[in-house]
Amino acid sequence: MEHYKKILWPVTTGIAGMLFQAVIYFGLVSWAETPQHALDLLWQERWLVFPLFTGFGLQVALFTILKKRLFIRTSGSNHSSSAAMTGAGGATSTMAMVACCAHHVTDVLPILGFSVAATFLAKHQSTFMLAALMITYLGIIVMVSIIFRERRKDLHQSILGHQAP
């Protein structure tokens, strides 16, 4: 039963992370336009949006493994870099999605400075989304390497611990 709990934590938090980002996406686009437009835009940009959602969910799951020390026995691991990568990936993904619909917000809030920024973001939307995708997957690589390094330490300590003096 304990093994299932170790699997359930990261799966649950990963799905929650994906859903959280999807809700932000749908909320922003629906607020700026309509829910139907949000669905249409999701389908139009699916080749970037779905990998962003799943990548962020995977980052959250990996971060949970590191934070709760699941599948890792050694203590004292520094998981601050994985936290930073998770935050950076999530923030960049969210900003890319905001850039996706920011030009619609200017219809609602016609402030000159915001209009210029929104136009810039909308013009470079795909660039921001690709950058967010790269940061997200870089974060995944960092966290997986930390987990492998910790597992190697566990294996090394277990081998040294079982050797005769």
C-alpha positions as CSV (number, residue, x, y, z in Angstrom):
1,M,0.0,0.0,0.0
2,E,2.9,2.4,0.8
3,H,4.2,2.0,-2.8
4,Y,0.8,3.2,-4.2
5,K,1.0,6.3,-2.0
6,K,4.4,7.1,-3.4
7,I,2.9,6.9,-6.9
8,L,-0.4,8.6,-6.1
9,W,1.3,11.8,-4.7
10,P,3.1,12.8,-7.9
11,V,0.4,11.7,-10.2
12,T,-2.2,13.7,-8.3
13,T,-0.1,16.8,-8.1
14,G,0.9,16.6,-11.7
15,I,-2.7,16.3,-12.9
16,A,-3.6,19.2,-10.5
17,G,-0.8,21.3,-12.1
18,M,-2.0,20.6,-15.6
19,L,-5.6,21.5,-14.6
20,F,-4.5,24.6,-12.8
21,Q,-2.7,25.9,-15.9
22,A,-5.6,24.9,-18.2
23,V,-8.0,26.8,-15.9
24,I,-5.8,29.9,-16.1
25,Y,-5.7,29.6,-19.8
26,F,-9.4,29.2,-20.2
27,G,-10.1,31.9,-17.7
28,L,-7.9,34.4,-19.4
29,V,-9.1,33.8,-22.9
30,S,-12.8,33.5,-21.8
31,W,-12.5,36.7,-19.9
32,A,-10.9,38.5,-22.9
33,E,-13.2,37.0,-25.5
34,T,-15.6,34.1,-25.0
35,P,-15.4,30.5,-23.8
36,Q,-16.0,29.3,-27.4
37,H,-13.1,31.5,-28.5
38,A,-11.0,29.8,-25.8
39,L,-11.8,26.4,-27.2
40,D,-11.1,27.5,-30.7
41,L,-7.8,29.0,-29.7
42,L,-6.9,25.9,-27.7
43,W,-7.4,23.8,-30.8
44,Q,-5.6,26.2,-33.1
45,E,-2.5,26.3,-30.8
46,R,-2.8,22.7,-29.6
47,W,0.7,21.9,-30.8
48,L,2.1,24.3,-28.2
49,V,-0.6,24.5,-25.6
50,F,-0.9,20.8,-24.8
51,P,2.8,20.2,-24.5
52,L,2.9,23.3,-22.1
53,F,0.1,21.8,-20.0
54,T,1.6,18.3,-19.8
55,G,5.2,19.6,-19.3
56,F,4.1,21.8,-16.4
57,G,2.2,18.8,-14.9
58,L,5.3,16.7,-15.3
59,Q,7.4,19.3,-13.6
60,V,5.0,19.5,-10.7
61,A,5.0,15.7,-10.3
62,L,8.8,15.6,-10.4
63,F,9.0,18.4,-7.9
64,T,6.7,16.5,-5.6
65,I,9.0,13.5,-5.8
66,L,11.9,15.6,-4.8
67,K,10.1,17.6,-2.1
68,K,8.5,14.6,-0.4
69,R,11.6,12.5,-1.0
70,L,9.7,9.8,-2.7
71,F,11.8,7.0,-4.1
72,I,14.9,8.7,-2.6
73,R,16.3,7.7,0.8
74,T,19.2,10.0,1.3
75,S,18.6,13.2,3.2
76,G,19.8,16.7,2.6
77,S,19.3,17.0,-1.1
78,N,19.1,20.6,-2.4
79,H,15.9,20.8,-4.4
80,S,15.9,24.6,-4.7
81,S,17.0,24.4,-8.3
82,S,14.1,22.2,-9.1
83,A,11.7,24.6,-7.4
84,A,13.2,27.5,-9.3
85,M,12.8,25.6,-12.6
86,T,9.2,24.7,-11.8
87,G,8.4,28.3,-11.0
88,A,10.2,29.6,-14.0
89,G,8.5,27.1,-16.3
90,G,5.1,27.7,-14.9
91,A,5.4,31.5,-15.0
92,T,6.8,31.5,-18.5
93,S,4.1,29.2,-19.8
94,T,1.4,31.3,-18.1
95,M,2.9,34.5,-19.6
96,A,3.0,32.9,-23.0
97,M,-0.7,32.1,-22.7
98,V,-1.4,35.7,-21.5
99,A,0.5,36.9,-24.6
100,C,-1.8,34.7,-26.7
101,C,-4.9,36.6,-25.7
102,A,-3.4,40.0,-24.6
103,H,-4.4,41.8,-27.8
104,H,-8.0,41.0,-27.0
105,V,-7.7,42.6,-23.5
106,T,-6.8,45.9,-25.2
107,D,-10.4,46.0,-26.5
108,V,-11.5,45.9,-22.8
109,L,-8.8,48.1,-21.3
110,P,-7.7,50.7,-23.9
111,I,-4.7,52.0,-22.1
112,L,-2.0,53.2,-24.4
113,G,1.0,51.6,-22.6
114,F,-0.9,48.3,-22.1
115,S,-2.0,48.4,-25.8
116,V,1.6,48.7,-27.0
117,A,2.8,45.9,-24.7
118,A,-0.2,43.7,-25.6
119,T,0.5,44.2,-29.3
120,F,4.1,43.3,-28.8
121,L,3.2,40.2,-26.9
122,A,0.6,39.1,-29.4
123,K,3.0,39.6,-32.3
124,H,5.6,37.4,-30.6
125,Q,3.2,34.9,-29.1
126,S,4.6,31.8,-30.7
127,T,8.2,32.9,-29.7
128,F,7.1,33.2,-26.1
129,M,5.3,29.9,-26.2
130,L,8.3,28.1,-27.6
131,A,10.5,29.7,-25.0
132,A,8.1,28.6,-22.3
133,L,8.2,25.1,-23.7
134,M,12.0,25.0,-23.8
135,I,12.2,26.3,-20.2
136,T,9.6,23.8,-19.1
137,Y,11.5,20.9,-20.6
138,L,14.8,22.2,-19.3
139,G,13.2,22.1,-15.8
140,I,12.2,18.5,-16.4
141,I,15.7,17.6,-17.4
142,V,17.2,19.3,-14.3
143,M,14.7,17.5,-12.0
144,V,15.2,14.1,-13.6
145,S,19.0,14.5,-13.3
146,I,18.7,15.4,-9.6
147,I,16.5,12.4,-9.0
148,F,19.0,10.1,-10.8
149,R,21.9,11.6,-8.9
150,E,20.1,11.0,-5.6
151,R,19.2,7.5,-6.6
152,R,22.9,6.8,-7.4
153,K,23.8,8.1,-4.0
154,D,21.3,5.8,-2.4
155,L,22.7,2.9,-4.4
156,H,26.3,3.8,-3.5
157,Q,25.4,4.2,0.2
158,S,23.5,0.9,0.2
159,I,26.4,-1.0,-1.3
160,L,28.9,0.6,1.1
161,G,26.6,-0.2,4.0
162,H,26.3,-3.9,3.2
163,Q,30.1,-4.5,2.8
164,A,31.9,-6.2,5.6
165,P,34.4,-3.9,7.5
